[in-house]
Amino acid sequence: MNKKFKTGDHVSWNSEAGQVTGVIIKVHTRDFSFKGYTHHATESDPQYEIKSDKSDHIAAHKGKALTRI
């Protein structure tokens, strides 16, 4: 079962720099281009754009990489 989140949810995920927290700013349910790459998303397996709490960095992740906090 894939985890489902919505815009405004506060989440955490692991990155190269360690544990990061942020807020979901967009939910993608179709393939989309992000930072020069095509990211695959569907209604049943969406991807999320998340803005880091500590910087203006935006990341894109699937729900399985995220934990609601």
C-alpha positions in Angstrom: 0.0 0.0 0.0 1.4 3.4 -1.0 1.3 6.2 1.5 -0.9 9.1 0.5 -0.3 12.7 1.4 -1.8 16.0 0.5 -0.6 19.6 0.0 0.3 21.2 3.3 1.3 17.9 5.0 4.6 18.1 7.0 6.9 15.2 6.2 10.5 14.0 6.6 12.7 12.0 4.3 16.3 10.8 4.1 18.7 12.7 1.8 22.5 12.6 1.2 22.7 15.3 3.9 20.7 13.3 6.4 17.1 13.6 7.7 15.3 16.5 6.1 11.8 17.9 6.9 9.5 20.0 4.7 6.0 20.7 3.6 4.3 19.2 0.5 3.6 22.0 -2.0 2.3 20.0 -5.0 1.0 16.5 -5.7 1.7 15.0 -9.1 -0.5 12.2 -10.5 0.9 12.3 -14.1 4.4 12.2 -15.4 6.2 15.5 -15.0 9.5 17.2 -15.8 11.5 18.2 -12.7 15.1 19.5 -12.8 15.7 18.1 -16.3 14.3 14.6 -15.6 11.0 13.0 -16.3 9.4 11.7 -13.0 6.8 9.1 -13.3 3.6 9.4 -11.3 0.1 8.0 -11.5 -3.1 8.4 -9.5 -2.3 5.2 -7.5 1.4 6.1 -7.1 1.8 9.9 -7.0 4.9 11.9 -6.5 5.2 14.9 -4.2 7.1 18.2 -4.5 8.3 19.2 -1.0 9.9 22.5 0.1 12.6 22.0 2.8 12.0 23.7 6.1 15.6 24.9 6.4 16.1 26.2 2.8 14.3 27.0 -0.4 15.3 23.6 -1.8 12.4 21.8 -3.6 12.6 17.9 -3.8 10.4 15.4 -5.5 9.7 12.0 -3.9 7.3 9.1 -4.0 5.2 8.5 -0.9 7.2 5.4 0.1 10.2 7.7 0.8 8.2 10.1 3.1 7.1 9.9 6.7 4.3 12.2 8.0 5.4 14.3 11.1 
